[in-house]
Amino acid sequence: MSTDLTPFSELSPEIILSALDSVGYVCDGHLLALNSYENRVYQIGLENSSPIIAKFYRPNRWSNAAINEEHQFVQELADNEIPVVPALQFANNLTLVESHGFRFSVFPKQGGRVPEVDSAEKLEWMGRFIGRMHAIGALKPFKSRPTIDIKNFGQEPSQYILNSHFLPTDLFNTYSGIIEHALNCVKHCFARAGNIKQIRLHGDCYPGNILWTEEGPHFVDFDDSRMGAAIQDLWMLLSGDRSEMSRQLEHLLDGYKTFYEFNTRELHLIEALRTLRLIHYSAWIAKRWDDPAFPMAFPWFNTPRYWQDRIIELREQIALMEEEPLTIF
């Protein structure tokens, strides 16, 4: 029996194919599970047609309103000729339906490869792409989806970890102290940035959610789409040392500012947002640990070494947040 802790235990191949049949897809029996932890995503073969992608949503994570808001945002981007992959519509223009107690959507299969965003040309191309997306994202807010902020990505997840059984006893005080210090630094970074406009974002804009074809990049998986500062969709494309990240950001912004204005005060948020992501990531695994997929995917999580590494990581982030922000010219 499925529970909140094991939400997909009853999602069998028969139920998956029956769900697709209920909305008119004639499946040929071919089913391939794709890499996804939060939800369950499958490539489904169809008779006399190209395969489709079916996404079964984790129960009790997003409300129907929040999922529909994501779909509407992606469709809005597609309507403005921005290369994204919107959900396909069923009867009555619905993109989210339920079968056998599982909510699901269907997407066209989109080819491409994960890019190495390393050259000036590719970075500028990505910048133009994200700038166009943000120009649409800034037109109106989400009403049912949360914001990437200190509370949602820092305070609540860190408290969850401190209240859990995952932290080794001999590391509890050290971790508790470093988390408090890190969150204070995050608050100072946000204070230095000042009043930053919150817009609709992709929210999880790292290279794994980008597919590149001969026609250029397109985004997939807007499941983590939220309100937040524009820099959230830029900083995850930066890597290397300070000078390398400054160079990469310059190229990104060369393309980005063609379509959307960039507020340089958001540079104060890069390492703060990275810190929040790191804190949130640990809590995300902890919250999903009873899902059998998570211990298999993250066997190193429930070990003292993992938390020792997180303490070192947060100390490094504290040092970075105390430095001046990246410089762009």
ABEGO torsion letter per residue (X at the ends): XBBAABAAAABBAAAAAAAAAAAGBBBAGBBBBBBBAABBBBBBBBBGBBBBBBBBBBBGABBAAAAAAAAAAAAAAAAAGBBBBBBBBBBGGBABBBBGGBBBBBBBBBBEBBBBBABAAAAAAAAAAAAAAAAAAAABBBAABBBBBAAAAAAAAAAAAAABAABBAAAAAAAAAAAAAAAAAAAAAAAAAEBBBBBBBAGBBBAAABBBBAAEBBBBGAAABBBEBAAAAAAAABBEBAAAAAAAAAAAAAAAAAABBBBAAAAAAAAAAAAAAAAAAAAAAAAAAABAAAAAABAAABBAAAAAAAAAAAAAAAAAAABBBBBBX
